[in-house]
């Protein structure tokens, strides 16, 4: 704006911030929802609401898994180092090592109103298919959580 009005940028900043009381905001990315997606979401919400009677919310077990990257995150714009000279900064701080395929760790967890499941750490290099998922996660964890959570009550397992 300062170029557009041929005014010093600091003068324009003071005018906008101090005089007008405005501040700058970044635009946010959101998921695009067209009419078809909105209709599907509404239909599914109505089905879910009808499926669970009031007071049965505590009989739902939600689960999800997440892949965590074990590498230092860096944002060159925001991660700054203050120093008098570039030579004064140790290399261990100045440089961040990066690789194309960083180490990662997959973790699975389940949660409900009362009991939680144990965290399950998927072993490195293990390929997850439906059979492995059932043997590693569902059978031991859902069974133990189900005993605590759903004693003689109908239950629902909601993944993702």
N, C-alpha and C positions, 0 to 999 in steps of 0.2 A: 504494500500500500504506500510505503514511503516513496518509492520510485514513481508510482502513479501520480502522487500529488506533489512531487519534487520537494520533499521535506526530509530532513535528516531522520534516520531510522530511530534514534533515541528520542527525538521529539515526538515522533509518531507513537512510539511505545508508551511514553508518558501520557500522551493524549488519550490513547485507548485504555490503558490500565488505570491511571489515576483519575482522569477527568470523567471518562465514561463508565468506569467501574467494570470493564469487561476483561476477560482473560482468554487465552488461546487454548483450544481443545483439539486433540487429534481425532480424526475420523476413525470409527470402529468398523471392523469387518464383522458381518453377521451372515448366518446361513440364509441363502435365498429360499423363500417360501412362495411357491406359486399356488394358484387356486386348488390344483389337484393335491398337492402335499398338505395344504390346510384342511381339506375335506378328509383325507386319510387320517390325519392326526385327531381331528374331531371325532371321527367314527371310532377310532381306537380308544380314545379317552372315555367315550360313552360306554363302550364295551367293558373297559376296566372298572369303571365306576359301578356298572350293573353287576359285575362279577363279584365284587366284594361288598358284603353287607356292612352297614355301620357297626363298628366295634370289632371287626375282624382284621383291622389293619396290622395288629401286632402278630398276626399269624402268617406274615409274608416274609420270606427270606430273600434279600437282594444280594446279588453277587456281581463282581466284575474283576477283570484282570487288567494289569497295566504293565507296559514295558518301560522300565526306567533306564536311561542312558547314564552310564557311569563315566562322565567326562565333564570337565569344568565348562559351564556355559559362559559365553562371552558376548558382550555387546560393545563393539568398539566405540560407539557414539556415547554410551553412558558410563563405561568402565574406564575411568581416567586415572592417571598417576601424576601426582604433583612432584616436580623436581626442578632444580635450577638448570640442569643440563641433562641431555639424554644419556650421556656417558655415566652419570651418577646412579642410574637405575640398574639394579642387578638383573642379569639375564633371566633368573628364575621368576621374576616379577614381570619383566618386560615382554616376554614371549609366552604364548599359550600354545602348547602342543595340540595339534588336531590330527585326527586320522579319518579315513573315509568310512570305516566301519568301526565305530567306537564300541567298547564293551557295554553290554546291556544286561539287565536282570529283569525277569518277568515275575510278578507277584500277583497272587490271587487272594481275594478276601470276600467274605460274606458278612452281611449285617442285617439285623432285624431290630424290632423294638427292644428286646431284652438281650438274648445271648448273641455273642459274636463268634464267628468261626476263627480258627487259627489262621495266621498268614501262611500261605504256601509259596515257597520260593521254588520256581521251576529250575531244575538243574541246567547248567550251561550246556548248550549244544543239543538239548533234547528237542526233538521235533514233536509238536503237539498235534495229534489228530484226535478224532472223536474217541477212539478206544483208550488212548493215553489219558485224555481229559477225564474220562469216566473213572479209570483206575486210580489216577493220581489225586483227583480233586473230589469228584462227586460222591463216590462211594464212601470214603472215610469221613469227609467233612460234612457233607449234607446229612449223612446218617446220624452223626453225633450231634449236630446242631438241631436236627429234626426231633431227636429224643427230648432235648431240653425245651425246645420251643413249642412243639406241637403235640404235647402229651394228650392223646385221645381226641384231638381236634383235627379237622381237615386243614391242610396247609397248602401254600403256594410257593413255588420256587420261581423267582423272577430273575433271569440272567440278563445282564447288561441293562 
